[in-house]
Amino acid sequence: MNSQSSLVLVFLGCLLAGIQRPCCGQTSQGTRVAASDKTTLLLIRDAESLPPEFAADIVLQVVENDASLTASRKIKALKNAFDEAAQSTDDVLFRPWGPSVEETSEGLHAIALLVGRLDRISQQSRAVQDIAEIDPKLARVKLETIAMPRLNPPPCQATWVYFPDAYYEAVAKVMGAGFSLKEISSGQRGEFLKSVVSRVISHSQLPPVTRLITASELSGTELATVISSYIYALDRLRGDPHSFYWEANRQSVDEFVALVARLDKQGIGALPLITSFRSYMVANFKTTPCGPLKAPDGGKLPSAVQEFNDKFSDRLKAAGLTVITDAEIKNEANDTSPIESEPPRWSSKEYSDLLFSLQGLPDMPRENPSIEAKYQEYLLRLNGWSSQSEPETDFFHQKSLLYLGVIERLGPSVMRTNVLMDFVKFLEQNSYQQVSKVDWFLYTRRLIDLSTQPAERSEVINALISSGDPVLNLYGRLESWKGQHMASQVSSSATTVH
């Protein structure tokens, strides 16, 4: 593994888990609940002054974690969050991928998106799912107003692919709760899903759409209608080799097999669908691929093609068709892209020197004067490093990663507290006015997630609350409220039981 990768690969494993809704038992502790209600309303109010991504995220977290809010207040807050999210800078989530994705600012932006989920589609879809818990009809109305992103083909060497799954999860939620029996029997639910499927324009949409159809509770009539639209979408999906090779080599065939099984179960003929998917595979594998995504040499079929052939050879033969052959997908065009090309990486000598020095420092889980002296010397260098010879965004990522590397190595101590304060000050000085809001927030989110022990978590929260930056301050207050609110509700539940 590249030495730079060892420090920052942690980001790929720190994706946020879904926030569980707290239980809503009655309590006799009226004073505590009243105070919590006041704090809740203050958090929602103060979020209105933040940039839209942060405003929507904080309101959504408050609503999802506070069972004491009335339904009307939740709906009002969620509608505001939905409208705020519409103004988010990033339109859709990215999934990071590729060699050493964490060593480029572009790759880290994709990681930041996946960690924070501050893009428009994810936030608006999340608001719809929350609204569906209270008012399914309104959720359906809101869902239908979400504008789909353009999803233009990424560059061949992009370190990300589109990840629009949140939208289809919201569709599934509305499908299950937003239609009356009368509307379902009149075919409105099937037509609704058909319109969703007809808007598939990217290979990245195909797996979540396929899962959506497979998992739905559609009747045979509804399903047959939707499949016709799915076939139409398949027949149009051509080009964009970057997205195709990612999806085809990961999950498209697996999802497709499950969909065919669903059709079989409901007695719907699947041959037209299989034939269409065969054409989809041939046409897109035949396209000259991006350099790093070339099909295997020596006549060996790509794994996705081989899997398709294995699953459907008998059905294809019965219909007078053959399995996909190597000759069908071979492209005679010259591929001029570099065989082993990779995205440009950071070349800062200052960063490399600081990184190697950090990797040479031992962990300090408890106070140790001899080790502490080495950290003091290192921190003098780190704090004194300024951006002079590289792009501001690259410098911001590099220095933030080094700060996190130090914090991860230190146990509870005065030094750790001082480094936290230095890092928060660095975030204040290099705010989202200079770098992308999503990139900037990645490190705040990581700081919060790093703190699993109560003492460490309290320390991080206090550092954020002490910040003069309104975003950092409000996220600190939010995390403090969540901890107190959850403890209050656990105590209330115990009081109710006993």
Salt bridges, closest charged atoms under 4 A:
ASP46 OD1 - ARG45 NH2 2.79
ASP46 OD2 - ARG477 NH2 2.82
GLU53 OE2 - LYS437 NZ 3.89
ASP57 OD1 - ARG126 NH1 3.18
GLU64 OE1 - ARG126 NH2 2.91
ASP66 OD1 - HIS485 NE2 3.27
ASP90 OD1 - HIS109 NE2 2.95
ASP91 OD1 - ARG120 NE 2.49
GLU103 OE1 - ARG345 NH1 3.60
ASP130 OD1 - ARG21 NH2 2.65
GLU133 OE2 - LYS173 NZ 2.43
ASP165 OD2 - ARG211 NH2 2.59
GLU183 OE1 - LYS137 NZ 2.78
GLU183 OE1 - ARG140 NH1 3.05
GLU222 OE1 - ARG189 NH2 2.84
GLU255 OE2 - ARG211 NH1 3.04
ASP264 OD2 - ARG315 NH2 2.35
GLU328 OE1 - ARG278 NH2 2.83
ASP335 OD2 - LYS294 NZ 3.57
GLU342 OE1 - ARG345 NH2 2.59
ASP353 OD2 - LYS349 NZ 2.81
GLU408 OE2 - ARG446 NH2 3.17
ASP439 OD1 - HIS109 ND1 2.58
ASP439 OD2 - HIS397 NE2 3.34
ASP449 OD1 - ARG445 NE 3.58
GLU459 OE1 - ARG416 NH1 2.83
GLU479 OE2 - ARG445 NH2 3.60
GLU479 OE1 - ARG457 NH2 2.62
GLU479 OE2 - LYS482 NZ 3.31
